[in-house]
């Protein structure tokens, strides 16, 4: 902020020392032919201002150059940290495990393989036959099917077949 203040004070001092062109007497006007006069006339800036501008541009470019180098350094550092080192060890692959056998129990001449429910309708697989309540399988009538067992009536006896 002090640089701006100093520049404003300097500008005020310079304007006080320069005579006001409106107050001075008009000078005789000289006209030159168009072919002799330059099309654009630019005031050359003082060498002091040019050096300050060049220094300022150089400082800004230097800042961005250093900032870019820092970014490149950090980006390459992150990539090397995240990559695992190659150990050269071979991967061991195991053959797939054989499927597990279906768990079932054989009780007498009846073999319960599975129980299923669709809505309120229960079905069971006994001796590889799909049966419902009230149906017969190998001379036995299915009385009830539950989530883990089936109750049969076989020759007047009640048999309970369990999955486990």
SVG drawing of the C-alpha trace seen along z (x, -y; Angstrom):
<svg xmlns="http://www.w3.org/2000/svg" viewBox="-54 -34 71 135">
<polyline fill="none" stroke="black" stroke-width="0.4" points="0.0,0.0 2.9,-2.4 4.2,-2.0 0.9,-3.2 0.9,-6.1 4.5,-7.1 3.7,-6.9 0.7,-9.2 2.7,-11.7 5.4,-11.7 2.8,-12.2 1.4,-15.2 4.8,-16.8 5.5,-16.3 2.2,-17.9 2.9,-20.9 6.2,-21.6 4.8,-21.3 3.2,-24.5 -0.5,-24.2 -0.9,-24.2 -4.3,-25.8 -2.8,-28.9 0.2,-29.4 -0.1,-31.4 -0.8,-29.5 2.2,-28.9 2.2,-29.3 0.9,-26.2 3.1,-24.5 1.6,-22.2 3.6,-19.5 2.5,-17.6 1.0,-14.2 3.7,-12.4 6.4,-13.7 4.7,-13.2 4.7,-9.8 1.4,-8.1 1.8,-7.1 3.9,-8.9 4.6,-7.3 6.4,-8.8 9.3,-6.7 9.0,-5.7 11.8,-6.6 14.4,-3.8 13.7,-3.7 10.1,-2.6 11.1,0.0 13.5,1.6 10.9,1.8 8.4,3.4 10.9,5.9 11.9,6.8 8.2,7.2 7.4,9.5 10.6,11.5 9.7,11.9 6.2,13.1 7.5,15.6 10.1,16.8 7.4,17.4 5.3,19.5 8.4,21.4 9.3,22.3 5.6,23.2 5.5,25.5 8.7,27.3 7.3,27.8 4.1,29.3 6.1,31.6 8.3,32.8 5.3,33.5 3.3,35.2 6.2,37.6 6.7,38.3 3.1,39.3 3.2,41.7 6.3,43.5 4.8,43.9 1.5,45.4 3.0,48.1 3.9,51.3 7.3,52.7 7.7,55.8 8.8,58.8 9.1,61.3 7.1,63.9 4.9,66.1 1.2,66.3 -0.1,69.6 -3.4,70.7 -5.5,73.4 -7.8,75.6 -11.5,75.0 -12.9,76.9 -15.3,79.7 -19.0,78.9 -20.2,80.1 -22.7,82.9 -26.3,82.2 -26.9,83.0 -29.7,85.5 -30.6,88.4 -32.0,91.7 -34.6,93.1 -35.7,96.5 -36.9,96.7 -37.4,92.9 -34.7,90.4 -35.5,86.7 -33.4,84.5 -34.9,81.0 -37.8,78.8 -39.2,75.8 -41.9,73.2 -43.6,71.0 -46.0,68.6 -48.0,70.9 -47.5,74.0 -44.8,76.4 -43.1,79.1 -40.6,81.8 -38.3,84.0 -38.5,87.6 -36.9,90.5 -36.3,88.0 -40.0,87.3 -41.6,83.9 -44.5,84.3 -47.0,82.0 -49.2,82.5 -51.7,85.3 -49.8,87.0 -48.3,90.5 -44.7,91.6 -43.7,95.3 -46.8,96.3 -46.5,93.5 -48.8,90.4 -47.3,87.0 -49.2,85.5 -47.2,82.3 -44.2,80.4 -42.2,78.1 -39.1,76.0 -36.7,78.7 -38.7,81.9 -41.5,83.9 -44.1,86.1 -45.3,89.3 -47.9,91.9 -46.5,95.2 -48.6,98.4 -50.2,96.8 -46.9,95.4 -45.8,91.8 -42.4,91.2 -40.5,87.9 -37.9,87.3 -35.4,84.5 -32.9,82.7 -30.3,82.7"/>
</svg>
